[in-house]
Amino acid sequence: MHREGRSVPLSAGGRRGGNGQNDGVPDLLLPPPRTPDPADAPVLRWGVLGPGEIAGDFVEALQRHTGQRVVAVGSRSAERAASFAARHDVPRAHVGYDALVDDPEVDVVYVATPHSEHARNALLAIAAGKHVLIEKPVAVTAALARTIFDAAAAAGVFAMEAMWTRFLPQTDVVAQVLERGALGPLSLATADFAGGGTSDPNSRLLDPAQGGGALLDLGVYVAWWSQLVLGTPDRVTARGLLGPTGVDEQATLLLEAGDAQGVATAGLRGRTAWRATVVGAAARIEVTAPFWAASGLTLVGPDGGVRDRWDDPFDRPYRHGLCYEAAAVARAIAEGRTEHPDHPSASAIAVLETLDAARHQIGYADPPGWTT
Ligand SMILES: NC(=O)c1ccc[n+]([C@@H]2O[C@H](COP(=O)([O-])OP(=O)(O)OC[C@H]3O[C@@H](n4cnc5c(N)ncnc54)[C@H](OP(=O)(O)O)[C@@H]3O)[C@@H](O)[C@H]2O)c1
């Protein structure tokens, strides 16, 4: 069983627990995050592949909170490329993704197309010798994810899934608490992310050909959370509901990892609370909603009393938290790495193995071309 995060044990913090009780529970506090200022990362020249919704938010986050330079955008349409470039003050607009990845001024390509296109687009950039940051899920299946990471390793370029939540300060706080074993033996992790649905019948979320469904779009976050805190599951049990287009509109996963259980829910129908927890014998951590974005943490003792709180001071539009992952990528590339130790290929592939298993248990018929 592999648990993610840095494995170096940290020295215990010196502060006392929040309620001052002496009930046999070790001193528990949430340590400060070690996350460096995203503005200080070495500067890379970014090219955006696919000028859609998240691409716009990503560019804004970089321009507002980092020194990263977005130098080019590529679209299948000249009009969309030009319009994105004008809206976001990006100097060069390329027609076609080949032109973008061949741009000698681009160091790293941000792949922001629908899930089903990620492998093809990432492989294109890798073949052109570019580093890649690929939106989540990195591919529609674990096998395709392996193909991407193998190609990047062979080419000696950096590749990472854009699991931005891993790079938020709050996740570093959680990682430190887990490294210290401060929660005691872990029994449960929960996460729910439902409600990202759509009223647009043509949405990619409902289109199996684009990797639609709750699991691939939102389940990737909840399965990742369980894996981060409990480790790769030994057993995946999934139940879900397919909608009229054949995609999963609701899915709940039981992820058994040793003696602990993860419960992960994703859905396109009703909106859930968007919380995540990790529960140990000595205490639990609750991540404030929305757990996948910069929010906050509450540490709760076994008596139910609050021991500590940490609130992210990042008072900005929530997707601006994408700046942390971009800065982490820039640092890793400057260090000559081809993977980031906090979200390496093994983590992304293991989450997709969970999602492959869950999708098949639910009865999702993978479109032709999805190798698993
Ligand atoms: N990190 C996050 O918080 C977050 C949030 C939302 C989405 N995402 C991820 O980002 C990716 C894109 O999502 P989005 O909501 O930004 O999508 P979107 O608005 O539909 O944009 C996707 C872009 O991809 C391009 N594209 C290439 N092939 C396509 C195809 N076959 N069909 C449709 N578009 C195609 C299109 O640009 P051109 O045709 O102009 O080239 C389009 O603008 C998804 O994988 C999603 O999971 C992440």
The ligand as a MOL file (V3000), in Angstrom:
LIG
                    3D

  0  0  0     0  0            999 V3000
M  V30 BEGIN CTAB
M  V30 COUNTS 48 52 0 0 0
M  V30 BEGIN ATOM
M  V30 1 N -8.6640 22.1550 -12.7600 0
M  V30 2 C -9.9220 22.5060 -12.7870 0
M  V30 3 O -10.4660 23.0980 -11.8550 0
M  V30 4 C -10.7260 22.2520 -14.0340 0
M  V30 5 C -11.9350 22.9150 -14.2120 0
M  V30 6 C -12.6290 22.7160 -15.4050 0
M  V30 7 C -12.1320 21.8280 -16.3530 0
M  V30 8 N -10.9660 21.1710 -16.1090 0 CHG=1
M  V30 9 C -10.4490 20.2080 -17.1030 0
M  V30 10 O -10.0280 20.9270 -18.2580 0
M  V30 11 C -10.3510 20.2400 -19.4360 0
M  V30 12 C -11.1400 21.1820 -20.3450 0
M  V30 13 O -12.3340 21.5320 -19.7030 0
M  V30 14 P -13.1240 22.8810 -20.0820 0
M  V30 15 O -14.3160 22.9100 -19.2060 0
M  V30 16 O -12.1970 24.0270 -20.0750 0 CHG=-1
M  V30 17 O -13.5750 22.5180 -21.5600 0
M  V30 18 P -14.0750 23.5000 -22.7010 0
M  V30 19 O -14.4650 24.8190 -22.1410 0
M  V30 20 O -15.0470 22.7240 -23.4930 0
M  V30 21 O -12.7600 23.7420 -23.5690 0
M  V30 22 C -12.0640 22.7130 -24.1670 0
M  V30 23 C -11.2890 23.2550 -25.3650 0
M  V30 24 O -10.6570 22.1470 -26.0030 0
M  V30 25 C -10.6150 22.3390 -27.4020 0
M  V30 26 N -10.9770 21.0520 -28.0250 0
M  V30 27 C -10.1080 20.2110 -28.6230 0
M  V30 28 N -10.7170 19.1200 -29.0550 0
M  V30 29 C -12.0150 19.2400 -28.7260 0
M  V30 30 C -13.1420 18.4210 -28.9490 0
M  V30 31 N -13.0590 17.2400 -29.5670 0
M  V30 32 N -14.3300 18.8520 -28.4850 0
M  V30 33 C -14.4290 20.0220 -27.8500 0
M  V30 34 N -13.3870 20.8530 -27.6250 0
M  V30 35 C -12.1820 20.4670 -28.0670 0
M  V30 36 C -11.5510 23.4660 -27.7500 0
M  V30 37 O -10.7510 24.5160 -28.2410 0
M  V30 38 P -10.4810 24.7460 -29.8110 0
M  V30 39 O -11.4520 23.9130 -30.5720 0
M  V30 40 O -10.6850 26.2080 -29.9790 0
M  V30 41 O -9.0740 24.3410 -30.0550 0
M  V30 42 C -12.1680 23.8890 -26.4210 0
M  V30 43 O -12.1580 25.2750 -26.2290 0
M  V30 44 C -11.1200 18.9870 -19.0120 0
M  V30 45 O -10.2760 17.8690 -19.0900 0
M  V30 46 C -11.5170 19.2580 -17.5730 0
M  V30 47 O -11.5120 18.1030 -16.7560 0
M  V30 48 C -10.2620 21.3770 -14.9950 0
M  V30 END ATOM
M  V30 BEGIN BOND
M  V30 1 1 1 2
M  V30 2 2 2 3
M  V30 3 1 2 4
M  V30 4 1 4 5
M  V30 5 2 4 48
M  V30 6 2 5 6
M  V30 7 1 6 7
M  V30 8 2 7 8
M  V30 9 1 8 9
M  V30 10 1 8 48
M  V30 11 1 9 10
M  V30 12 1 9 46
M  V30 13 1 10 11
M  V30 14 1 11 12
M  V30 15 1 11 44
M  V30 16 1 12 13
M  V30 17 1 13 14
M  V30 18 2 14 15
M  V30 19 1 14 16
M  V30 20 1 14 17
M  V30 21 1 17 18
M  V30 22 2 18 19
M  V30 23 1 18 20
M  V30 24 1 18 21
M  V30 25 1 21 22
M  V30 26 1 22 23
M  V30 27 1 23 24
M  V30 28 1 23 42
M  V30 29 1 24 25
M  V30 30 1 25 26
M  V30 31 1 25 36
M  V30 32 1 26 27
M  V30 33 1 26 35
M  V30 34 2 27 28
M  V30 35 1 28 29
M  V30 36 1 29 30
M  V30 37 2 29 35
M  V30 38 1 30 31
M  V30 39 2 30 32
M  V30 40 1 32 33
M  V30 41 2 33 34
M  V30 42 1 34 35
M  V30 43 1 36 37
M  V30 44 1 36 42
M  V30 45 1 37 38
M  V30 46 2 38 39
M  V30 47 1 38 40
M  V30 48 1 38 41
M  V30 49 1 42 43
M  V30 50 1 44 45
M  V30 51 1 44 46
M  V30 52 1 46 47
M  V30 END BOND
M  V30 END CTAB
M  END
